[in-house]
Amino acid sequence: MYDIYMKKTLTVLSSGYIAFFFSERLFWSYFRPDDTPVELLITWLAYSISIWLIISLMQKYPITNIWDVIIIGAIYGWIVEGVLAITLYTELPISIIFTSLSWHMPLTILLGFLFILTLSPQKKDIYTVMLFLGVGIFWGFWSIIGYVDPDFGKVASLESFINHTVITSLLLILAIFLVQKNIPHITFIKRDIYIPSVILTIWYLLSVITIIPWAPIILIPLLFISFRKLHRKGKLSYTKSLWPPNGLFKKHQYFYILIMPIAAIVTHFLYLNLQLPVTFPGPVVYMFGLVIGTFLYLKALFKKNILPHQ
C-alpha cells in the first residue's frame, strides 16, 4: 500500500511539473526577478494539485479522441486562470479565452499530455523528432516576441534564456520518465477527484472570492458546461481510452526531447545575433491563439458523442 501511495505521489508531482513547464516556463521563457525558489516551488505544487484533478478526470471519463482532450484542457485552463489566479475575470470577455483556451488547453494538455506523453511513444521516431523540433522552434520564437512587441515584456538575453531552457528541459525529461514509469501501476479513484477539488475550492474561497465576489458567475457556468459534456459521454460504453498512456518512451527517445531546447536556443540566438526579421508581431500571435482556441473548444463541445465502432 505504501508503495502505491509513493507511485501515485510521484506521478502527481511529475505530472504537475509537466503542466508547470508548458503552462509557465514555456510562456515566460526565462527566470524573472521574482521567481525565487520558494515561489517556483509553490507554483509547481499548485499546478500539481490542479493536474491531479485533471488526470483523475481523464481516468474516470472515457478519453477516446482529441475532442475529449480539448474539453479536459478547457477545464484545466479555467481552473488555472480562474481558481489559481484571477486572470479569468480581469478583461472580460476576452479573458475567458486568453490564456485558458489559447495557451493552457492547446499547449499544456493537447501538446504536453496528449501528443508528447501519450502518443509519442506509440509513433515512429520521426514523429517524435519533428514534434520536439517544432516545439523548440516555437519556444525560441515565442521568447523573442517581447522584442518586437514592447507591451509584452523584455526579451531574455541569450545567457538567461539558455540557463532557463536547459534547467527546465532536463527537469521535464525527468518528469516524463517518472510519470511513464509509475502510472501503469496505479489507478486514480473517486478520492483522487474529491481531495484536489476540496483543496482548490478552499483556495478559491480564500484567494479569489475575497477579491472578486462575483467570480463564480463566470467560472461555474464554464465548468458546468464542460463537465456536463464529459458526464454525458461517460454514460456511453467504451473499450479503449487514451489515458493512461499505453506506451512508454524507449531509452533513445528521451534524447529526442533534447532537440526541443537546442532548437529553441538556436532560434533565439539567430534572432538576437543576426537580427532576422519577424513578420508576426505579438498581437497577431495572440489573436491567432484566441481564434484557434475558441474554434477547437466549440467544435469539441457540440460534437456528437458516438461509440468508437459507429
ZIVEN-V54383 format. One record per residue. N is the residue number from 1. RES is the residue in one small letter. D_LAST is the distance of its C-alpha to the last C-alpha in Angstrom with 1 decimal. Layout:
BEGIN
N:RES:D_LAST + N:RES:D_LAST
END
This chain:
BEGIN
1:m:40.5 + 2:y:42.6 + 3:d:40.8 + 4:i:37.4 + 5:y:38.8 + 6:m:40.2 + 7:k:37.0 + 8:k:35.2 + 9:t:38.0 + 10:l:38.0 + 11:t:34.3 + 12:v:34.7 + 13:l:37.8 + 14:s:36.4 + 15:s:33.1 + 16:g:35.5 + 17:y:37.4 + 18:i:34.4 + 19:a:33.7 + 20:f:37.4 + 21:f:37.6 + 22:f:34.9 + 23:s:35.7 + 24:e:39.5 + 25:r:41.0 + 26:l:38.9 + 27:f:39.7 + 28:w:43.5 + 29:s:44.1 + 30:y:47.4 + 31:f:49.3 + 32:r:50.8 + 33:p:54.2 + 34:d:52.8 + 35:d:50.3 + 36:t:52.4 + 37:p:51.2 + 38:v:51.0 + 39:e:49.1 + 40:l:46.6 + 41:l:46.2 + 42:i:45.6 + 43:t:43.0 + 44:w:41.2 + 45:l:41.3 + 46:a:40.0 + 47:y:37.0 + 48:s:36.6 + 49:i:36.4 + 50:s:33.8 + 51:i:31.6 + 52:w:32.1 + 53:l:30.3 + 54:i:27.5 + 55:i:26.7 + 56:s:26.9 + 57:l:24.3 + 58:m:22.0 + 59:q:22.4 + 60:k:22.0 + 61:y:18.8 + 62:p:15.6 + 63:i:16.2 + 64:t:13.1 + 65:n:13.8 + 66:i:16.8 + 67:w:16.3 + 68:d:16.7 + 69:v:19.8 + 70:i:21.2 + 71:i:21.2 + 72:i:23.0 + 73:g:25.2 + 74:a:26.3 + 75:i:27.3 + 76:y:29.2 + 77:g:30.9 + 78:w:32.1 + 79:i:33.4 + 80:v:35.3 + 81:e:36.8 + 82:g:37.1 + 83:v:38.0 + 84:l:39.7 + 85:a:41.2 + 86:i:42.0 + 87:t:40.8 + 88:l:38.0 + 89:y:40.8 + 90:t:43.3 + 91:e:42.4 + 92:l:40.0 + 93:p:37.7 + 94:i:37.3 + 95:s:37.5 + 96:i:34.2 + 97:i:32.6 + 98:f:35.2 + 99:t:35.0 + 100:s:32.1 + 101:l:29.4 + 102:s:31.3 + 103:w:32.4 + 104:h:31.2 + 105:m:27.5 + 106:p:27.2 + 107:l:29.9 + 108:t:30.1 + 109:i:26.5 + 110:l:24.5 + 111:l:27.2 + 112:g:29.0 + 113:f:26.4 + 114:l:23.2 + 115:f:24.6 + 116:i:27.8 + 117:l:27.4 + 118:t:23.9 + 119:l:22.9 + 120:s:26.4 + 121:p:27.1 + 122:q:24.1 + 123:k:25.0 + 124:k:28.0 + 125:d:31.3 + 126:i:31.4 + 127:y:28.5 + 128:t:30.5 + 129:v:33.7 + 130:m:32.5 + 131:l:30.7 + 132:f:34.0 + 133:l:36.1 + 134:g:34.2 + 135:v:34.4 + 136:g:38.1 + 137:i:39.0 + 138:f:37.3 + 139:w:39.3 + 140:g:42.5 + 141:f:41.9 + 142:w:41.1 + 143:s:44.2 + 144:i:46.4 + 145:i:45.0 + 146:g:47.8 + 147:y:50.3 + 148:v:49.3 + 149:d:48.4 + 150:p:51.4 + 151:d:49.7 + 152:f:47.1 + 153:g:49.6 + 154:k:51.7 + 155:v:50.3 + 156:a:50.8 + 157:s:53.4 + 158:l:52.4 + 159:e:53.9 + 160:s:52.2 + 161:f:48.9 + 162:i:49.3 + 163:n:50.3 + 164:h:47.4 + 165:t:44.8 + 166:v:46.0 + 167:i:46.4 + 168:t:43.0 + 169:s:41.1 + 170:l:42.8 + 171:l:41.8 + 172:l:38.2 + 173:i:38.2 + 174:l:39.6 + 175:a:37.1 + 176:i:34.1 + 177:f:35.8 + 178:l:36.3 + 179:v:32.8 + 180:q:31.3 + 181:k:34.1 + 182:n:33.7 + 183:i:30.2 + 184:p:28.8 + 185:h:31.5 + 186:i:30.9 + 187:t:28.6 + 188:f:28.7 + 189:i:29.1 + 190:k:29.7 + 191:r:33.2 + 192:d:32.0 + 193:i:30.6 + 194:y:33.6 + 195:i:36.4 + 196:p:35.5 + 197:s:34.5 + 198:v:38.0 + 199:i:39.7 + 200:l:38.1 + 201:t:38.9 + 202:i:42.5 + 203:w:42.7 + 204:y:41.3 + 205:l:43.9 + 206:l:46.7 + 207:s:46.1 + 208:v:44.1 + 209:i:44.9 + 210:t:48.6 + 211:i:48.5 + 212:i:46.0 + 213:p:45.9 + 214:w:43.4 + 215:a:40.8 + 216:p:38.4 + 217:i:38.1 + 218:i:36.2 + 219:l:34.5 + 220:i:33.2 + 221:p:31.1 + 222:l:29.5 + 223:l:28.6 + 224:f:27.6 + 225:i:25.0 + 226:s:23.5 + 227:f:23.6 + 228:r:22.1 + 229:k:19.0 + 230:l:18.8 + 231:h:19.7 + 232:r:17.1 + 233:k:14.3 + 234:g:16.3 + 235:k:15.8 + 236:l:12.2 + 237:s:11.9 + 238:y:11.4 + 239:t:12.9 + 240:k:14.0 + 241:s:15.8 + 242:l:17.9 + 243:w:20.8 + 244:p:23.2 + 245:p:23.6 + 246:n:23.0 + 247:g:25.5 + 248:l:29.2 + 249:f:31.4 + 250:k:33.7 + 251:k:37.3 + 252:h:37.9 + 253:q:34.9 + 254:y:36.8 + 255:f:39.4 + 256:y:36.9 + 257:i:36.8 + 258:l:40.4 + 259:i:39.5 + 260:m:38.4 + 261:p:41.9 + 262:i:43.7 + 263:a:41.8 + 264:a:42.4 + 265:i:46.1 + 266:v:46.6 + 267:t:45.0 + 268:h:47.1 + 269:f:50.2 + 270:l:49.9 + 271:y:49.8 + 272:l:52.6 + 273:n:54.9 + 274:l:54.2 + 275:q:53.4 + 276:l:50.4 + 277:p:49.3 + 278:v:46.3 + 279:t:44.9 + 280:f:42.4 + 281:p:44.3 + 282:g:43.0 + 283:p:42.1 + 284:v:39.9 + 285:v:37.9 + 286:y:37.7 + 287:m:36.5 + 288:f:33.8 + 289:g:32.5 + 290:l:32.6 + 291:v:30.6 + 292:i:28.0 + 293:g:27.7 + 294:t:27.4 + 295:f:24.8 + 296:l:22.5 + 297:y:22.9 + 298:l:22.4 + 299:k:19.2 + 300:a:17.8 + 301:l:19.2 + 302:f:17.7 + 303:k:14.2 + 304:k:11.7 + 305:n:10.2 + 306:i:6.5 + 307:l:5.4 + 308:p:5.6 + 309:h:3.8 + 310:q:0.0
END
